[in-house]
Amino acid sequence: MKKVWFIGAGPGDPQLLTLHGVAALRQAQLVFAPDPYEHTCADFLGGKEVCCPFDFDFSELLAKINAGLQRADVAFLIPGDLTFYAPFQALIDHFGAQSQVVPGVGIANAAAARLKRTLDLPGICNRAILVSPRTLGNEEGMPRLEDLAGKGASLLIYMNNLPLEELCATLRRGYGASVPIALLHRLGLPGEEILLGDLDTIVFETAGRDYFNLTDPTGKPALTLVVVGETLTAPVDGSWWDYRREHIWKKRGVSTE
Ligand SMILES: C[S@@+](CC[C@H](N)C(=O)[O-])C[C@H]1O[C@@H](n2cnc3c(N)ncnc32)[C@H](O)[C@@H]1O
């Protein structure tokens, strides 16, 4: 049976495609690759029919996939990874056992690596929350962004649609103080930029540049992830390591020599 592959394609840098993803891609003749993957993954797409999935409505997409399956496997390159904020669930369910999902490097993973920071730190941060102001909504009784932005929380903010001034003011209310914030723009892509500041300074650091395409009439995705929280800059010494070794790892029989 021919397969429909849903391949986590990472942030865009082809080096962050997994070996499994590349192997799956090789088997496909028809590949759905949204911008910018058609260009960044071009080395793996030679001789294949490449389309943007968002050019089709759902029934057209099914017809196109079914036609492609007559020839060979079909593949989708998923921005980042399927785990969250990926619109492919209805297709995966539709193809059932024919669907195969390959995990990829999520944007959160790429961001942590680029910042060289783990997003939880004992004593500093005890939770990391993935969130988008676009999907939070304003429903009565549901938590708002500022409710999620409390002391000890790292926030990873996807698809931001708030002006940066408003976003920072909202977060400041939640945290009750200015905390570190990073804007990670076009991670793993040409034009990558990382801005690190705090809630009081980051607007100034953007020098008026719109990192979220809020003024772009096409509404084109901005490819900017926001990471907020004290874990971004908190100093870390070896005491946490030694505490865990003494109280946890030694008891498990891990060699202490
Ligand atoms: C629809 S979500 C995709 C999330 C993805 N499924 C994942 O696993 O990470 C799109 C949002 O992810 C972030 N994003 C995607 N690609 C990015 C990149 N290369 N650099 C920075 N942020 C990116 C932006 O916040 C963008 O609005």
The ligand as a Gaussian input file, in Angstrom:
#p B3LYP/6-31G(d) Opt

LIG

0 1
 C        1.799000      27.159000      12.489000
 S        3.094000      27.388000      13.675000
 C        4.122000      26.003000      13.340000
 C        4.699000      25.352000      14.595000
 C        5.358000      24.043000      14.253000
 N        4.368000      23.034000      13.900000
 C        6.271000      23.486000      15.339000
 O        6.233000      22.292000      15.585000
 O        7.103000      24.186000      15.902000
 C        3.899000      28.709000      12.890000
 C        4.619000      29.591000      13.898000
 O        5.805000      28.929000      14.315000
 C        6.852000      29.879000      14.432000
 N        7.853000      29.561000      13.396000
 C        7.720000      28.710000      12.369000
 N        8.886000      28.617000      11.678000
 C        9.749000      29.448000      12.286000
 C       11.116000      29.792000      12.062000
 N       11.820000      29.243000      11.085000
 N       11.690000      30.694000      12.896000
 C       10.994000      31.242000      13.923000
 N        9.706000      30.937000      14.188000
 C        9.095000      30.067000      13.383000
 C        6.241000      31.257000      14.228000
 O        5.798000      31.731000      15.481000
 C        5.066000      30.926000      13.338000
 O        4.040000      31.900000      13.469000

